[in-house]
Amino acid sequence: MDSIRTTVYLGVCVLLLSTVCHAHTSLDHRLSEEQLVTRDMAEALENLLEGDGDNQIGLDKRASIIPRCDVGERCALKHGPRIGRLCDCMRGSACNTFFLRCY
């Protein structure tokens, strides 16, 4: 009876050990794949930023950065039925869509 119990305990221990080792190696494999993907993305972005002519991104022409303009300055331009923003008015003023100036 003791030999059967010992065999069962030994089998459970071996099964747990193999499961833990397999999970650890699969986690290492996933981490290495993520590192490769991250490295590839970083290299592609670096190549894009360092590229010449058509592929180069102008850092000063980002959509999220709009320059500020003072009260009375021209803040927009009219292109037919559309109005394009040139700058963002200072705090407390707004861009008048008729005069296209900050007031």
Secondary structure as the mmCIF struct_conf table of DSSP 4:
data_model
#
loop_
_struct_conf.conf_type_id
_struct_conf.id
_struct_conf.beg_label_comp_id
_struct_conf.beg_label_asym_id
_struct_conf.beg_label_seq_id
_struct_conf.end_label_comp_id
_struct_conf.end_label_asym_id
_struct_conf.end_label_seq_id
HELX_RH_AL_P HELX_RH_AL_P1 ASP A 2 GLU A 50
HELX_RH_3T_P HELX_RH_3T_P1 GLY A 53 ASN A 55
HELX_LH_PP_P HELX_LH_PP_P1 GLN A 56 GLY A 58
TURN_TY1_P TURN_TY1_P1 LEU A 59 ASP A 60
TURN_TY1_P TURN_TY1_P2 ALA A 63 SER A 64
STRN STRN1 ARG A 68 CYS A 69
TURN_TY1_P TURN_TY1_P3 VAL A 71 GLY A 72
BEND BEND1 GLU A 73 GLU A 73
STRN STRN2 ARG A 74 ARG A 74
STRN STRN3 ALA A 76 HIS A 79
TURN_TY1_P TURN_TY1_P4 GLY A 80 PRO A 81
STRN STRN4 ARG A 82 ARG A 85
STRN STRN5 ASP A 88 CYS A 89
HELX_LH_PP_P HELX_LH_PP_P2 MET A 90 MET A 90
TURN_TY1_P TURN_TY1_P5 ARG A 91 GLY A 92
STRN STRN6 CYS A 95 ASN A 96
TURN_TY1_P TURN_TY1_P6 THR A 97 LEU A 100
STRN STRN7 ARG A 101 CYS A 102
#
